Amino acid sequence: MTSASIILALVTLQRLGELVLSRHNTSRLLERGAIEVGAGHYPLLVVLHAAWLITLWTFGWDQQVNWPALAAFALLQCLRLWVLASLGSRWTTRIIVLPGAPLVTAGPYRYLSHPNYVIVAGEIALLPLALNLPWPALLFSVLNGIALAVRIRAEIRALAACSVTP
């Protein structure tokens, strides 16, 4: 096994674990009366992220690792954990809002409205760069930017309509 394939295996396992956590949290939120918004674009996000990982596996599994880029990616993983901890049971990969619930303003949400999206944008660029794949970094960054433009607009509308400020 190469260093790159070990890194890709760990990231793949992380993403699969997050999908399990998201499904669990989504079920619990829906049981509490939450509603999903923007479900129509969700499959496109799934395809985008799956294509990103498949591309990295296809072209990056045997690449030399750019350790500074990997270190930056690892820092983003720490920030990702901060987001997960801050949102707790409200974290999902979907846009799920709980009507009347206050917006989360703890952790990184004190500083940014959408820290998870900033982190994901960084990850989508940095992991390919850590595997010396600049073209996939550029391609998926552009595609992710387009997807996030749609998603963030939907999320802002949903949160404004369903939440109360603390």
TILO-542699 format. One record per residue: residue number from 1; x, y, z of N, C-alpha, C, O in turn. Coordinates in nm, 3 decimals, always signed. Each point is the difference from the previous one (the first is absolute). Layout:
<recs>
 num      nu      nv      nw     cau     cav     caw      cu      cv      cw      ou      ov      ow
 NUM       X       Y       Z       X       Y       Z       X       Y       Z       X       Y       Z
...
</recs>
This chain:
<recs>
 num      nu      nv      nw     cau     cav     caw      cu      cv      cw      ou      ov      ow
   1  +0.084  -0.120  +0.000  -0.084  +0.120  +0.000  +0.088  +0.124  +0.000  +0.103  +0.006  +0.067
   2  -0.147  +0.091  -0.143  +0.071  +0.127  -0.005  -0.055  +0.095  +0.107  -0.110  -0.022  +0.052
   3  +0.185  +0.125  -0.023  -0.050  +0.102  +0.094  -0.128  +0.062  -0.054  -0.094  +0.025  +0.075
   4  +0.091  -0.001  -0.205  -0.119  +0.060  -0.061  -0.121  -0.090  +0.014  -0.109  +0.049  +0.030
   5  +0.125  -0.179  -0.049  -0.116  -0.090  +0.011  -0.048  -0.010  +0.144  -0.120  -0.016  +0.025
   6  +0.210  +0.024  +0.070  -0.040  -0.001  +0.141  -0.080  +0.126  +0.032  -0.103  -0.005  +0.067
   7  +0.152  +0.119  -0.115  -0.071  +0.126  +0.021  -0.139  -0.006  -0.062  -0.098  +0.039  +0.062
   8  +0.091  -0.087  -0.184  -0.130  -0.010  -0.068  -0.094  -0.097  +0.072  -0.120  +0.025  +0.008
   9  +0.173  -0.134  +0.042  -0.083  -0.095  +0.075  -0.055  +0.066  +0.126  -0.118  -0.017  +0.032
  10  +0.202  +0.091  +0.039  -0.046  +0.069  +0.121  -0.108  +0.104  -0.031  -0.100  +0.010  +0.071
  11  +0.121  +0.068  -0.177  -0.099  +0.102  -0.037  -0.131  -0.067  -0.044  -0.108  +0.047  +0.035
  12  +0.118  -0.156  -0.109  -0.120  -0.072  -0.043  -0.076  -0.053  +0.120  -0.122  +0.013  +0.006
  13  +0.192  -0.074  +0.088  -0.066  -0.050  +0.122  -0.062  +0.114  +0.080  -0.109  -0.015  +0.054
  14  +0.178  +0.127  -0.047  -0.054  +0.117  +0.070  -0.131  +0.044  -0.064  -0.099  +0.024  +0.070
  15  +0.099  -0.013  -0.203  -0.120  +0.045  -0.070  -0.115  -0.099  +0.017  -0.115  +0.041  +0.018
  16  +0.144  -0.170  -0.024  -0.104  -0.101  +0.022  -0.056  +0.009  +0.142  -0.121  -0.010  +0.020
  17  +0.209  +0.029  +0.078  -0.045  +0.017  +0.138  -0.087  +0.123  +0.016  -0.098  -0.002  +0.074
  18  +0.134  +0.109  -0.143  -0.081  +0.122  +0.006  -0.137  -0.022  -0.061  -0.099  +0.055  +0.048
  19  +0.092  -0.135  -0.154  -0.131  -0.030  -0.058  -0.088  -0.077  +0.097  -0.121  +0.024  +0.008
  20  +0.181  -0.117  +0.067  -0.076  -0.074  +0.101  -0.049  +0.096  +0.109  -0.116  -0.005  +0.039
  21  +0.205  +0.090  +0.009  -0.038  +0.099  +0.103  -0.109  +0.093  -0.053  -0.097  +0.030  +0.070
  22  +0.112  +0.015  -0.192  -0.099  +0.089  -0.060  -0.137  -0.067  -0.009  -0.101  +0.061  +0.033
  23  +0.100  -0.185  -0.077  -0.128  -0.072  -0.011  -0.066  -0.013  +0.138  -0.121  +0.018  +0.013
  24  +0.202  -0.049  +0.088  -0.053  -0.011  +0.137  -0.057  +0.134  +0.046  -0.113  +0.006  +0.049
  25  +0.191  +0.100  -0.065  -0.045  +0.132  +0.044  -0.123  +0.047  -0.079  -0.091  +0.059  +0.058
  26  +0.088  -0.086  -0.188  -0.113  +0.038  -0.082  -0.127  -0.068  +0.049  -0.104  +0.064  +0.014
  27  +0.112  -0.193  +0.012  -0.118  -0.074  +0.050  -0.050  +0.059  +0.130  -0.121  +0.020  +0.017
  28  +0.211  +0.008  +0.075  -0.039  +0.054  +0.130  -0.061  +0.139  -0.015  -0.099  +0.033  +0.066
  29  +0.157  +0.049  -0.152  -0.054  +0.135  -0.020  -0.139  -0.005  -0.062  -0.090  +0.074  +0.041
  30  +0.072  -0.161  -0.140  -0.132  -0.011  -0.063  -0.104  -0.049  +0.099  -0.116  +0.043  -0.005
  31  +0.155  -0.133  +0.095  -0.092  -0.047  +0.105  -0.041  +0.114  +0.092  -0.110  -0.003  +0.057
  32  +0.195  +0.104  -0.042  -0.028  +0.115  +0.086  -0.075  +0.110  -0.074  -0.025  +0.107  +0.057
  33  -0.011  -0.131  -0.183  -0.076  +0.099  -0.075  +0.081  +0.086  -0.094  -0.052  +0.098  -0.054
  34  +0.178  -0.132  +0.034  +0.082  +0.077  -0.092  -0.045  -0.026  -0.144  -0.067  -0.099  -0.029
  35  +0.105  +0.190  -0.058  -0.035  -0.015  -0.141  +0.128  +0.009  -0.085  +0.097  +0.067  +0.036
  36  -0.101  -0.137  -0.148  +0.113  +0.005  -0.093  -0.030  +0.103  -0.108  -0.112  +0.009  -0.050
  37  +0.213  +0.067  +0.015  -0.009  +0.101  -0.104  +0.112  -0.029  -0.101  +0.109  -0.045  +0.038
  38  -0.136  +0.071  -0.163  +0.104  -0.016  -0.102  +0.033  -0.143  -0.035  +0.110  -0.030  -0.046
  39  -0.205  -0.060  +0.069  +0.025  -0.141  -0.028  +0.029  -0.025  -0.148  +0.068  -0.097  -0.034
  40  -0.119  +0.183  -0.053  +0.020  -0.018  -0.143  +0.145  +0.007  -0.044  +0.040  -0.069  -0.094
  41  +0.039  +0.153  +0.160  +0.140  +0.010  -0.041  +0.092  -0.094  +0.078  +0.117  -0.013  -0.034
  42  -0.168  -0.053  +0.135  +0.084  -0.089  +0.082  +0.065  -0.111  -0.081  +0.119  -0.026  +0.018
  43  -0.192  -0.042  -0.108  +0.067  -0.105  -0.078  +0.119  +0.052  -0.083  +0.097  -0.073  -0.021
  44  -0.105  +0.196  -0.024  +0.113  +0.057  -0.074  +0.123  +0.015  +0.089  +0.112  -0.022  -0.044
  45  -0.134  +0.059  +0.169  +0.111  +0.010  +0.095  +0.062  -0.137  +0.026  +0.122  -0.014  +0.007
  46  -0.208  -0.086  +0.006  +0.049  -0.136  +0.023  +0.086  -0.045  -0.118  +0.108  -0.055  +0.018
  47  -0.157  +0.078  -0.139  +0.074  -0.037  -0.121  +0.132  +0.076  -0.007  +0.104  -0.058  -0.032
  48  -0.107  +0.187  +0.062  +0.121  +0.081  -0.003  +0.106  -0.054  +0.096  +0.115  -0.018  -0.038
  49  -0.156  -0.010  +0.161  +0.097  -0.048  +0.098  +0.047  -0.142  -0.031  +0.117  -0.032  +0.020
  50  -0.206  -0.052  -0.069  +0.040  -0.135  -0.040  +0.097  +0.007  -0.118  +0.100  -0.072  -0.002
  51  -0.128  +0.156  -0.096  +0.089  +0.015  -0.115  +0.136  +0.052  +0.043  +0.103  -0.042  -0.054
  52  -0.101  +0.133  +0.150  +0.125  +0.052  +0.054  +0.084  -0.113  +0.059  +0.118  -0.014  -0.032
  53  -0.180  -0.067  +0.117  +0.074  -0.111  +0.061  +0.043  -0.103  -0.103  +0.113  -0.049  +0.005
  54  -0.200  +0.016  -0.098  +0.035  -0.097  -0.104  +0.117  +0.051  -0.084  +0.091  -0.075  -0.034
  55  -0.094  +0.203  +0.001  +0.109  +0.060  -0.077  +0.131  -0.007  +0.078  +0.105  -0.032  -0.056
  56  -0.112  +0.061  +0.185  +0.122  -0.005  +0.082  +0.054  -0.142  +0.009  +0.120  -0.022  -0.007
  57  -0.210  -0.075  +0.024  +0.043  -0.140  +0.003  +0.060  -0.040  -0.135  +0.103  -0.067  -0.006
  58  -0.168  +0.108  -0.102  +0.045  -0.041  -0.134  +0.138  +0.055  -0.034  +0.085  -0.072  -0.052
  59  -0.064  +0.199  +0.082  +0.124  +0.065  -0.043  +0.100  +0.026  +0.113  +0.116  +0.032  -0.027
  60  -0.159  -0.046  +0.151  +0.088  +0.041  +0.108  +0.051  -0.108  +0.092  +0.086  +0.027  +0.084
  61  -0.136  -0.149  -0.096  +0.034  -0.104  +0.098  +0.149  -0.030  +0.009  +0.047  -0.046  +0.103
  62  +0.027  +0.072  -0.211  +0.143  -0.032  +0.000  +0.088  +0.124  -0.011  +0.120  -0.011  -0.025
  63  -0.178  +0.128  +0.044  +0.075  +0.125  -0.011  +0.087  +0.024  +0.124  -0.029  -0.049  +0.109
  64  +0.134  +0.126  -0.130  +0.078  +0.048  +0.113  -0.085  +0.100  +0.077  -0.080  +0.073  -0.060
  65  +0.096  -0.069  +0.189  -0.081  +0.089  +0.082  +0.071  +0.134  +0.019  +0.119  +0.005  +0.031
  66  -0.195  +0.102  -0.052  +0.047  +0.134  +0.028  -0.035  +0.025  +0.147  -0.115  +0.029  +0.033
  67  +0.213  -0.042  +0.053  -0.025  +0.002  +0.145  -0.052  +0.133  +0.052  -0.086  -0.001  +0.088
  68  +0.133  +0.117  -0.137  -0.060  +0.125  +0.048  -0.149  +0.011  -0.035  -0.079  +0.045  +0.083
  69  +0.041  -0.087  -0.204  -0.142  +0.003  -0.037  -0.079  -0.098  +0.086  -0.113  +0.028  +0.039
  70  +0.172  -0.142  -0.010  -0.068  -0.097  +0.086  -0.014  +0.054  +0.143  -0.102  -0.024  +0.065
  71  +0.202  +0.095  -0.018  -0.009  +0.061  +0.134  -0.114  +0.102  +0.005  -0.073  +0.007  +0.099
  72  +0.058  +0.071  -0.205  -0.111  +0.097  -0.006  -0.133  -0.074  -0.003  -0.096  +0.042  +0.065
  73  +0.089  -0.152  -0.140  -0.121  -0.082  -0.005  -0.030  -0.056  +0.140  -0.116  -0.002  +0.043
  74  +0.219  -0.044  +0.029  -0.019  -0.053  +0.135  -0.052  +0.108  +0.095  -0.084  -0.028  +0.086
  75  +0.132  +0.150  -0.102  -0.052  +0.111  +0.080  -0.149  +0.020  -0.025  -0.077  +0.026  +0.092
  76  +0.038  -0.038  -0.218  -0.143  +0.012  -0.033  -0.082  -0.110  +0.067  -0.117  +0.021  +0.032
  77  +0.178  -0.139  -0.011  -0.073  -0.108  +0.067  -0.027  +0.036  +0.145  -0.104  -0.036  +0.056
  78  +0.198  +0.106  +0.006  -0.022  +0.048  +0.137  -0.115  +0.100  +0.002  -0.085  -0.003  +0.089
  79  +0.083  +0.092  -0.186  -0.109  +0.098  -0.009  -0.132  -0.069  -0.029  -0.105  +0.041  +0.050
  80  +0.108  -0.147  -0.131  -0.121  -0.077  -0.030  -0.057  -0.061  +0.129  -0.121  +0.001  +0.022
  81  +0.209  -0.054  +0.062  -0.045  -0.056  +0.128  -0.061  +0.108  +0.088  -0.095  -0.027  +0.073
  82  +0.149  +0.147  -0.078  -0.055  +0.112  +0.075  -0.141  +0.032  -0.047  -0.089  +0.026  +0.082
  83  +0.068  -0.028  -0.213  -0.135  +0.021  -0.056  -0.094  -0.109  +0.048  -0.110  +0.028  +0.047
  84  +0.152  -0.154  -0.059  -0.084  -0.113  +0.042  -0.036  +0.011  +0.148  -0.115  -0.021  +0.038
  85  +0.212  +0.054  +0.043  -0.025  +0.013  +0.145  -0.093  +0.117  +0.029  -0.086  -0.009  +0.088
  86  +0.102  +0.118  -0.162  -0.083  +0.118  +0.023  -0.145  -0.024  -0.038  -0.091  +0.045  +0.069
  87  +0.068  -0.116  -0.179  -0.136  -0.028  -0.043  -0.060  -0.120  +0.072  -0.122  -0.009  +0.013
  88  +0.204  -0.082  +0.033  -0.049  -0.117  +0.073  -0.102  -0.077  -0.081  +0.025  -0.036  -0.116
  89  -0.140  +0.010  +0.175  -0.103  -0.080  -0.064  -0.069  +0.073  -0.115  -0.083  -0.059  -0.070
  90  +0.117  +0.185  +0.049  -0.059  +0.075  -0.112  +0.086  -0.005  -0.125  -0.039  +0.056  -0.103
  91  +0.156  -0.123  +0.109  +0.085  -0.009  -0.118  -0.050  -0.109  -0.094  -0.021  -0.114  +0.042
  92  +0.003  +0.149  -0.167  -0.034  -0.097  -0.104  +0.066  +0.045  -0.130  +0.050  +0.112  -0.010
  93  -0.053  -0.200  -0.089  +0.049  +0.038  -0.133  -0.112  +0.064  -0.082  +0.023  +0.048  -0.110
  94  -0.143  -0.049  +0.164  -0.116  +0.059  -0.067  -0.033  +0.134  +0.066  +0.057  +0.034  +0.104
  95  -0.147  +0.039  -0.164  -0.049  +0.123  +0.065  -0.126  -0.040  +0.076  -0.107  -0.016  -0.058
  96  +0.122  +0.001  +0.188  -0.110  -0.039  +0.088  -0.014  +0.112  +0.103  +0.094  +0.031  +0.073
  97  -0.212  +0.029  -0.068  -0.022  +0.108  +0.097  -0.109  -0.040  +0.097  -0.099  -0.064  -0.037
  98  +0.118  +0.104  +0.159  -0.094  -0.027  +0.107  -0.074  +0.131  +0.028  +0.056  +0.090  +0.062
  99  -0.182  -0.080  -0.107  -0.073  +0.126  +0.017  -0.001  +0.047  +0.147  -0.025  -0.076  +0.093
 100  +0.054  +0.205  -0.078  +0.000  +0.060  +0.132  +0.127  -0.020  +0.080  +0.016  +0.062  +0.105
 101  +0.075  -0.146  -0.152  +0.125  -0.022  +0.073  +0.095  +0.116  -0.025  +0.006  +0.053  -0.111
 102  +0.067  -0.013  +0.212  +0.095  +0.109  -0.021  +0.115  -0.045  -0.091  +0.035  -0.118  -0.004
 103  +0.020  +0.212  -0.068  +0.117  -0.028  -0.082  +0.117  -0.036  +0.091  +0.011  +0.052  +0.111
 104  +0.075  -0.138  -0.158  +0.122  -0.033  +0.075  +0.096  +0.116  -0.016  +0.033  +0.041  -0.112
 105  +0.013  +0.011  +0.224  +0.094  +0.112  -0.003  +0.127  -0.032  +0.079  +0.081  +0.089  +0.027
 106  -0.065  -0.214  +0.009  +0.118  -0.042  +0.076  +0.110  -0.045  -0.096  -0.023  -0.018  -0.120
 107  +0.142  +0.000  +0.174  +0.112  -0.051  -0.078  +0.031  +0.090  -0.118  +0.000  +0.122  +0.012
 108  +0.026  -0.183  -0.128  +0.037  +0.080  -0.117  -0.116  +0.083  -0.053  +0.021  +0.093  -0.079
 109  -0.143  -0.125  +0.122  -0.117  +0.077  -0.044  -0.002  +0.140  +0.062  -0.079  +0.085  -0.041
 110  +0.165  -0.062  +0.140  +0.018  +0.135  +0.055  +0.065  +0.091  -0.103  -0.021  +0.121  +0.001
 111  +0.102  -0.181  -0.089  +0.083  +0.077  -0.092  -0.049  -0.002  -0.145  +0.020  +0.096  -0.075
 112  -0.086  -0.205  +0.037  -0.045  -0.018  -0.138  -0.140  -0.059  +0.000  -0.035  -0.079  +0.087
 113  -0.044  +0.118  -0.186  -0.134  -0.057  -0.012  +0.003  -0.144  -0.050  -0.083  -0.082  +0.041
 114  +0.178  +0.051  -0.126  +0.006  -0.133  -0.062  +0.143  -0.057  +0.006  +0.060  -0.024  -0.105
 115  -0.006  +0.002  +0.224  +0.139  -0.047  +0.007  +0.021  -0.137  -0.065  +0.107  -0.026  -0.054
 116  -0.207  -0.060  +0.060  +0.018  -0.133  -0.060  +0.025  +0.010  -0.150  +0.079  -0.077  -0.055
 117  -0.146  +0.170  -0.011  +0.019  +0.014  -0.144  +0.138  +0.055  -0.034  +0.059  -0.037  -0.101
 118  -0.008  +0.124  +0.185  +0.137  +0.052  -0.019  +0.099  -0.116  +0.016  +0.095  -0.013  -0.078
 119  -0.118  -0.070  +0.178  +0.087  -0.115  +0.023  -0.006  -0.097  -0.117  +0.104  -0.044  -0.049
 120  -0.223  +0.011  +0.004  -0.016  -0.093  -0.113  +0.067  +0.056  -0.125  +0.066  -0.074  -0.073
 121  -0.081  +0.203  +0.048  +0.065  +0.061  -0.117  +0.152  -0.016  +0.010  +0.067  -0.032  -0.098
 122  -0.014  +0.053  +0.217  +0.144  -0.020  +0.020  +0.042  -0.144  -0.020  +0.102  -0.028  -0.062
 123  -0.182  -0.065  +0.115  +0.031  -0.142  -0.015  +0.001  -0.043  -0.146  +0.088  -0.073  -0.044
 124  -0.188  +0.120  -0.030  -0.012  -0.040  -0.141  +0.121  +0.048  -0.081  +0.039  -0.064  -0.097
 125  +0.018  +0.176  +0.137  +0.120  +0.049  -0.067  +0.126  -0.066  +0.054  +0.088  -0.040  -0.077
 126  -0.078  +0.028  +0.209  +0.127  -0.041  +0.060  +0.032  -0.149  -0.014  +0.117  -0.035  -0.021
 127  -0.215  -0.052  +0.031  +0.035  -0.142  -0.009  +0.056  -0.035  -0.138  +0.100  -0.071  -0.007
 128  -0.161  +0.117  -0.103  +0.065  -0.027  -0.129  +0.140  +0.062  -0.008  +0.092  -0.060  -0.057
 129  -0.075  +0.180  +0.112  +0.133  +0.061  -0.002  +0.099  -0.080  +0.084  +0.118  -0.008  -0.033
 130  -0.167  -0.051  +0.143  +0.087  -0.086  +0.082  +0.044  -0.124  -0.077  +0.101  -0.061  +0.032
 131  -0.179  +0.025  -0.135  +0.034  -0.116  -0.083  +0.057  +0.045  -0.136  +0.007  -0.079  -0.094
 132  +0.033  +0.206  +0.087  +0.060  +0.055  -0.122  -0.091  -0.011  -0.121  +0.044  -0.036  -0.109
 133  -0.171  +0.067  +0.130  -0.101  -0.003  -0.105  -0.064  +0.137  -0.013  -0.113  +0.021  +0.046
 134  +0.183  +0.075  -0.109  -0.053  +0.137  -0.005  -0.127  +0.013  -0.086  -0.087  +0.081  +0.033
 135  +0.074  -0.157  -0.141  -0.118  +0.015  -0.085  -0.127  -0.047  +0.069  -0.102  +0.069  -0.008
 136  +0.102  -0.184  +0.075  -0.120  -0.035  +0.077  -0.030  +0.102  +0.111  -0.116  +0.026  +0.030
 137  +0.220  +0.030  +0.030  -0.021  +0.102  +0.103  -0.076  +0.118  -0.059  -0.095  +0.051  +0.060
 138  +0.136  -0.007  -0.177  -0.066  +0.113  -0.065  -0.140  -0.037  -0.046  -0.096  +0.073  +0.028
 139  +0.082  -0.184  -0.098  -0.130  -0.041  -0.053  -0.104  -0.016  +0.111  -0.109  +0.056  -0.009
 140  +0.143  -0.131  +0.114  -0.098  -0.024  +0.105  -0.023  +0.122  +0.087  -0.107  +0.014  +0.059
 141  +0.205  +0.075  -0.050  -0.022  +0.125  +0.073  -0.103  +0.086  -0.072  -0.088  +0.059  +0.063
 142  +0.099  -0.052  -0.195  -0.098  +0.078  -0.079  -0.139  -0.063  +0.012  -0.098  +0.069  +0.026
 143  +0.090  -0.201  -0.046  -0.130  -0.068  +0.009  -0.059  +0.014  +0.140  -0.121  +0.022  +0.014
 144  +0.204  -0.034  +0.089  -0.049  +0.016  +0.137  -0.048  +0.143  +0.024  -0.100  +0.021  +0.069
 145  +0.170  +0.076  -0.124  -0.042  +0.139  +0.015  -0.138  +0.024  -0.060  -0.082  +0.070  +0.059
 146  +0.057  -0.129  -0.174  -0.132  +0.012  -0.063  -0.106  -0.067  +0.087  -0.107  +0.056  +0.024
 147  +0.138  -0.177  +0.024  -0.097  -0.073  +0.084  -0.026  +0.076  +0.130  -0.115  +0.008  +0.046
 148  +0.220  +0.048  +0.014  -0.019  +0.072  +0.125  -0.079  +0.129  -0.018  -0.072  +0.041  +0.090
 149  +0.084  +0.022  -0.205  -0.079  +0.121  -0.026  -0.149  -0.033  +0.009  -0.078  +0.076  +0.056
 150  +0.040  -0.189  -0.113  -0.140  -0.044  +0.005  -0.037  -0.039  +0.143  -0.104  +0.041  +0.051
 151  +0.189  -0.119  +0.013  -0.030  -0.054  +0.132  -0.008  +0.110  +0.106  -0.091  +0.000  +0.083
 152  +0.185  +0.090  -0.084  +0.002  +0.104  +0.103  -0.122  +0.090  -0.012  -0.058  +0.040  +0.101
 153  +0.017  -0.008  -0.224  -0.122  +0.081  -0.017  -0.120  -0.074  +0.060  -0.081  +0.061  +0.071
 154  +0.069  -0.190  -0.099  -0.112  -0.079  +0.054  +0.006  -0.006  +0.152  -0.103  +0.010  +0.067
 155  +0.222  -0.025  -0.013  +0.014  -0.011  +0.145  -0.030  +0.133  +0.069  -0.064  +0.002  +0.105
 156  +0.109  +0.107  -0.161  -0.028  +0.131  +0.059  -0.150  +0.025  +0.005  -0.053  +0.046  +0.101
 157  -0.016  -0.076  -0.212  -0.146  +0.020  -0.002  -0.067  -0.088  +0.105  -0.088  +0.045  +0.072
 158  +0.130  -0.170  -0.064  -0.062  -0.094  +0.095  +0.024  +0.043  +0.143  -0.092  -0.002  +0.082
 159  +0.213  +0.041  -0.050  +0.030  +0.040  +0.137  -0.074  +0.129  +0.038  -0.048  +0.014  +0.112
 160  +0.039  +0.078  -0.206  -0.072  +0.125  +0.027  -0.148  -0.026  +0.026  -0.062  +0.066  +0.084
 161  +0.005  -0.160  -0.156  -0.143  -0.028  +0.013  -0.033  -0.083  +0.125  -0.112  +0.009  +0.052
 162  +0.206  -0.089  -0.005  -0.035  -0.099  +0.104  +0.068  +0.021  +0.135  -0.036  -0.068  +0.096
 163  +0.131  +0.156  -0.086  +0.077  +0.011  +0.123  -0.025  +0.132  +0.070  -0.049  +0.097  -0.057
 164  +0.085  -0.099  +0.182  -0.002  +0.123  +0.079  +0.141  +0.026  +0.046  +0.076  -0.093  +0.024
 165  -0.041  +0.219  -0.011  +0.135  +0.033  +0.048  +0.002  -0.017  +0.151  -0.099  +0.027  +0.068
 166  +0.213  -0.071  -0.016  +0.007  -0.023  +0.146  -0.008  +0.127  +0.080  +0.005  -0.004  +0.123
</recs>
